[in-house]
């Protein structure tokens, strides 16, 4: 089965002719000896959405081609006539090709104008836009989940910074600086766009260009610093934050769908939420852990419904900690790993894991040093805790072994920093080939 451009389901052409109604007849061309030529004439005419061809056996206008702008009704009794669109295309694009490190979500199906979203597994990111549309029988893009490398921006202390670098094992490179100092900001990869939002005394969001420069993208509806961010189903959600001296933003959210610069107010969080940590646990769900006002609380949220649910409390109070979703490809284990942070008295080196199946937290050993303001990220199959502050500001990185539940020292970052922006990006987004 194929689809007329007007929405009528058909094979490439069917027996019958369009009925002239009002001004839907664009023109009639005589001496057209075959249907393929009639279809080609329709394709070349900007106003033609369907043609009707009459062969030499037709009772009227033999060997003629009528071009129509629309065809609401067909005459199925005509002799020697056929009608079709200028192009033939499948009605269904079929499910996109299965990914080794990701899954497709097609909630509306795979027919004309529906969309699918590629959700890459932890440690992997899409090399193209993740939201694709079925158009003329083909998907608009063919993204692949590739191993992520870390993009790291700014810092709060020991002094505000514009520094930008990329990190992976064996990959250490500085990129062009930010246009202004940023700390307590968010950094996310959203449907192939790298967006840096908020931070100390600013409501602006920046976007990373192909030339690796940062340009203005949008302005948030509320001041956001010390906030959380989550990228889900092609949208960026900003959650809570200290809001400078205005505490009202601490339980609010807003979201946008890039490349649009328009921020839209979203659902309210269950609690005031700032210097906490958020981790995605499904296509529509994420959890928030700890934070300044509720350091042991854990709450799950659904970005579509806004529904929330309290989960088992943390074993250790935490603010300014790192967290990430983990999906082990061998054991099929799924969980959320937390590390470091501030426990109410001092920086901590402890870590713990939430088991998605049992709903319980377990100790996961200690980092090699205390890390307040640490970032935790998965790159491929490896898990890293990056930077932070102990007795001094750190450029060091720890690496986690899920099997032994232990941490060891990894390769250092190029720069020290506390509360930096960190997100996983594909190598092609920062001027590298695929790794």
C-alpha positions in Angstrom: 0.0 0.0 0.0 1.1 3.5 -0.8 -0.2 7.0 0.3 -1.6 9.8 -1.9 -0.2 13.2 -1.0 -3.7 14.1 -0.1 -3.9 11.3 2.5 -5.8 8.7 0.5 -4.3 5.2 0.8 -3.6 3.5 -2.6 -1.1 1.6 -4.6 1.0 3.8 -6.8 -2.1 4.3 -8.9 -5.7 2.9 -8.9 -8.4 2.6 -11.5 -10.6 5.8 -11.5 -10.3 9.5 -12.2 -10.4 12.6 -10.0 -13.7 14.4 -10.1 -13.4 18.1 -11.0 -14.7 20.2 -8.1 -14.4 24.0 -8.1 -10.9 25.0 -9.2 -9.1 21.7 -8.3 -8.3 21.0 -12.0 -4.9 22.6 -12.8 -4.8 21.7 -16.5 -5.4 18.9 -19.0 -2.7 17.9 -21.4 -3.5 16.0 -24.6 -1.5 13.3 -26.5 0.0 11.8 -23.4 0.6 8.2 -24.4 1.7 6.6 -21.2 1.0 6.9 -17.5 4.6 7.4 -16.5 4.7 10.5 -18.6 1.5 11.8 -17.0 3.0 11.2 -13.5 6.2 13.0 -14.6 4.1 16.0 -15.7 2.4 16.1 -12.3 5.7 15.9 -10.5 7.0 18.9 -12.6 3.9 21.1 -11.8 4.1 22.7 -8.3 0.3 22.8 -8.0 -0.3 19.1 -8.9 -0.9 16.7 -6.0 -2.6 14.0 -8.1 -3.0 13.1 -11.8 -5.6 11.2 -13.8 -4.5 9.6 -17.0 -6.9 8.4 -19.8 -5.6 5.8 -22.2 -6.7 5.1 -25.8 -9.7 3.0 -24.6 -11.1 5.9 -22.6 -14.6 7.0 -23.6 -13.6 10.7 -23.3 -10.3 12.6 -23.8 -8.3 9.6 -25.0 -4.5 9.7 -24.3 -4.9 12.7 -22.0 -3.4 13.7 -18.7 -5.4 15.8 -16.2 -3.5 17.4 -13.3 -5.3 18.2 -10.0 -4.4 20.2 -7.0 -6.7 18.0 -4.8 -8.8 15.0 -5.3 -11.5 14.6 -2.7 -13.6 12.2 -4.8 -13.0 9.6 -7.4 -15.1 8.4 -10.4 -14.6 4.6 -10.2 -16.8 3.9 -13.2 -14.6 5.6 -15.9 -13.2 3.5 -18.7 -9.4 3.3 -19.3 -8.4 5.7 -16.6 -6.0 5.6 -13.6 -5.2 8.1 -10.9 -2.2 8.5 -8.6 0.3 10.8 -6.9 3.4 12.3 -8.5 5.6 10.2 -6.3 5.0 6.8 -4.8 6.1 6.1 -1.3 5.4 3.5 1.4 2.8 4.3 4.0 5.0 2.8 6.8 8.7 3.6 7.4 9.0 0.4 9.6 10.8 0.4 12.9 14.3 1.9 12.6 17.3 -0.5 12.6 18.1 -2.0 16.0 21.0 -0.3 17.8 23.7 -2.2 19.7 23.9 0.5 22.4 20.5 2.0 22.3 16.7 1.5 21.9 14.1 3.1 19.7 10.8 4.5 21.1 8.0 5.1 18.6 4.9 5.9 20.8 2.8 6.9 17.8 3.9 4.1 15.4 6.0 4.4 12.3 3.6 5.7 9.6 3.7 9.1 7.8 4.7 12.1 9.9 5.1 10.1 13.1 8.4 10.4 15.1 10.7 8.0 16.8 13.3 8.8 19.5 16.6 7.1 20.0 17.5 6.5 23.6 21.2 5.6 23.9 22.4 3.4 26.8 24.5 5.0 29.5 28.0 5.9 28.2 26.8 6.2 24.7 25.3 9.2 22.8 23.8 9.7 19.3 26.0 11.0 16.6 23.1 12.8 15.0 19.7 14.2 16.0 17.8 11.6 18.2 14.3 12.5 17.0 13.5 11.3 13.5 10.3 11.6 11.4 8.7 9.3 8.9 8.5 11.3 5.6 7.8 9.9 2.1 8.5 6.4 3.3 11.9 7.2 4.8 13.2 8.3 8.1 14.6 11.8 8.1 17.9 10.7 9.7 19.8 7.5 10.7 21.5 8.2 14.0 23.9 5.7 15.7 24.8 5.4 19.4 28.5 5.9 19.8 30.9 5.9 22.8 30.7 9.3 24.6 33.6 11.5 25.6 33.2 14.1 28.3 32.8 17.8 27.6 33.8 19.9 30.6 33.0 23.6 31.0 33.7 26.5 33.5 34.0 26.2 37.3 33.0 28.1 40.4 36.2 27.9 42.4 39.1 28.5 43.1 38.0 31.3 40.7 35.3 31.6 38.1 36.5 30.3 34.7 35.8 30.2 31.0 37.8 27.0 30.4 36.5 24.2 28.2 38.1 20.8 27.7 37.2 17.3 26.5 38.2 14.1 28.4 38.4 10.4 27.6 41.0 7.8 28.4 43.8 8.9 26.1 41.9 12.0 25.1 42.8 15.3 26.7 42.3 18.5 24.8 41.4 22.1 25.4 38.7 23.8 23.3 38.0 27.5 22.8 36.9 29.3 26.0 33.4 30.3 26.9 32.4 33.9 26.2 31.9 34.5 30.0 32.7 32.9 33.4 30.3 30.1 34.4 29.9 28.2 37.6 26.9 26.4 39.1 25.6 26.0 35.6 24.2 23.0 33.7 25.6 21.4 30.5 23.6 18.9 28.4 23.5 17.2 25.0 19.9 17.5 23.7 19.0 16.0 20.4 22.5 16.8 19.0 22.6 20.3 20.5 25.1 21.1 23.3 23.4 23.6 25.6 25.0 25.4 28.6 22.4 27.1 30.8 22.2 29.4 33.8 24.8 29.8 36.5 25.9 32.6 38.8 24.0 35.8 38.1 22.8 34.9 34.6 19.7 33.6 32.8 21.3 33.0 29.5 21.8 29.7 27.6 24.7 29.1 25.2 24.9 26.6 22.3 28.1 25.0 21.0 28.5 25.6 17.2 30.2 23.4 14.6 33.2 25.7 14.8 33.4 25.0 18.5 32.4 28.5 19.5 29.7 29.3 22.0 26.9 31.6 20.9 23.7 32.9 22.6 20.8 30.5 22.3 18.0 31.5 24.7 17.0 33.1 28.0 15.4 31.0 30.8 12.1 32.2 32.3 13.6 32.1 35.8 17.1 32.7 37.3 18.8 29.2 37.5 21.9 28.6 39.5 22.8 25.4 41.5 19.9 23.9 39.5 19.6 20.4 38.0 19.1 19.5 34.3 17.9 16.4 32.4 17.7 15.7 28.7 14.7 13.5 27.8 13.0 12.6 24.5 14.6 15.5 22.6 13.8 18.1 25.3 15.9 19.8 28.0 14.4 20.2 31.4 15.8 22.6 34.0 14.8 21.8 37.6 14.8 23.9 40.7 17.9 25.9 41.6 18.7 28.5 44.2 17.4 31.4 42.0 19.8 33.9 43.4 17.9 35.5 46.3 14.4 34.3 45.1 13.6 30.9 46.6 10.4 30.5 44.6 12.3 28.9 41.7 13.5 26.1 43.9 10.5 23.9 43.1 9.8 25.0 39.6 10.8 23.5 36.2 10.9 24.7 32.6 11.8 23.0 29.3 12.5 23.6 25.7 12.8 21.6 22.5 15.9 22.7 20.5 16.6 24.4 18.2 13.6 26.4 19.5 14.7 29.1 22.0 11.4 29.2 23.7 11.3 28.0 27.3 8.0 26.7 28.7 7.1 26.5 32.4 6.6 22.9 33.5 5.5 20.8 36.5 6.4 21.6 40.1 8.8 19.6 42.0 7.7 17.9 45.2 10.4 19.7 47.3 12.7 22.7 47.1 15.6 21.3 45.0 19.1 22.8 44.6 22.7 21.5 44.8 21.1 18.0 44.4 21.7 15.5 41.6 19.3 14.2 38.9 19.7 11.0 36.9 17.5 9.7 34.0 16.2 6.2 34.7 13.9 5.7 31.6 12.6 7.5 28.5 10.2 9.6 30.6 11.5 9.2 34.2 14.3 10.5 36.3 15.2 10.6 40.0 16.4 13.5 42.2 18.8 12.6 45.1 19.8 14.7 48.1 20.2 18.5 48.0 20.6 21.4 50.4 17.2 21.3 52.1 16.5 17.6 51.8 19.9 15.8 51.9 18.7 12.2 52.2 15.5 12.4 50.1 15.1 10.5 46.8 12.2 11.3 44.5 11.3 9.9 41.1 9.5 12.1 38.5 7.7 11.5 35.2 8.3 14.4 32.8 5.1 13.7 30.8 2.6 13.3 33.6 4.5 15.3 36.3 3.8 12.4 38.7 6.2 12.0 41.6 7.0 9.3 44.2 9.3 9.1 47.2 11.9 6.3 47.1 14.1 4.8 49.8 16.3 7.5 51.5 20.0 7.8 50.9 22.4 6.0 53.3 24.5 9.2 53.6 23.2 12.8 53.5 24.5 14.5 50.3 24.7 17.8 48.5 26.9 18.8 45.6 27.5 15.2 44.8 27.6 13.4 41.5 25.2 10.7 40.1 24.6 8.7 37.0 22.4 6.0 35.7 24.1 2.6 35.1 23.0 -0.2 32.8 25.4 -3.2 32.9 25.3 -4.9 29.5 26.6 -8.2 30.9 24.6 -8.7 34.1 21.6 -6.6 33.0 21.9 -4.7 36.3 20.2 -1.2 36.3 20.9 1.3 39.0 21.9 4.8 39.9 25.4 5.4 41.3 26.1 8.4 43.7 29.5 9.5 44.8 31.1 12.2 46.9 29.5 15.5 47.8 29.1 17.3 51.2 27.5 15.3 54.0 26.6 18.3 56.2 29.9 18.4 58.0 32.6 17.9 55.4 33.4 16.6 51.9 32.9 12.8 51.7 34.5 10.0 49.7 31.7 7.5 50.1 29.5 6.2 47.3 26.3 4.2 47.1 24.2 2.5 44.5 20.4 2.4 44.0 19.2 -1.0 42.6 16.3 -0.4 40.3 14.9 -3.9 40.9 15.1 -4.1 44.7 14.5 -0.4 45.3 17.3 -0.3 47.9 20.6 1.5 48.4 24.0 -0.3 49.0 27.4 1.0 49.8 29.9 1.0 46.9 33.2 1.7 48.6 35.1 5.0 48.9 36.7 7.3 46.3 40.4 7.7 46.5 39.8 11.1 48.1 36.9 13.2 49.4 35.2 15.0 46.5 32.8 17.8 47.2 31.3 19.3 43.9 32.2 16.1 42.0 30.8 15.1 38.6 30.0 11.4 37.9 29.7 10.3 34.2 29.7 7.1 32.2 31.9 7.0 29.0 31.4 3.8 27.1 31.6 1.0 29.7 33.7 3.0 32.1 32.4 5.1 35.1 34.3 8.2 36.3 34.2 10.6 39.2 35.8 13.9 38.1 37.3 16.8 40.0 35.7 18.5 43.0 37.2 19.8 46.2 38.9 18.0 49.1 41.6 19.8 51.1 42.3 21.5 47.8 40.7 21.8 44.3 41.1 18.7 42.2 41.9 17.8 38.6 42.2 14.1 39.5 39.7 11.5 38.3 38.6 8.2 39.9 37.4 5.2 37.9 34.8 2.7 39.3 34.8 -1.0 38.8 31.2 -2.3 39.0 32.3 -5.9 39.5 34.6 -5.3 42.4 32.6 -2.3 43.6 35.8 -0.3 44.1 37.4 2.9 42.9 41.0 3.5 41.6 42.8 6.6 40.2 42.3 7.4 36.6 43.9 9.9 34.2 43.7 13.6 35.4 41.8 16.3 33.7 43.7 19.3 32.3 42.2 21.8 34.7 41.2 21.9 38.4 37.7 22.9 39.3 34.7 22.7 41.6 31.1 22.4 40.3 32.0 22.3 36.7 29.6 21.5 33.9 30.1 17.9 32.5 28.2 16.0 29.8 28.8 13.2 27.4 29.0 14.1 23.7 29.8 12.3 20.5 33.4 12.8 19.1 32.1 14.5 16.0 30.5 17.2 18.1 33.9 18.4 19.3 35.9 18.0 16.1 37.1 14.4 16.6 36.4 11.3 14.5 34.4 8.4 15.9 36.2 6.5 18.6 
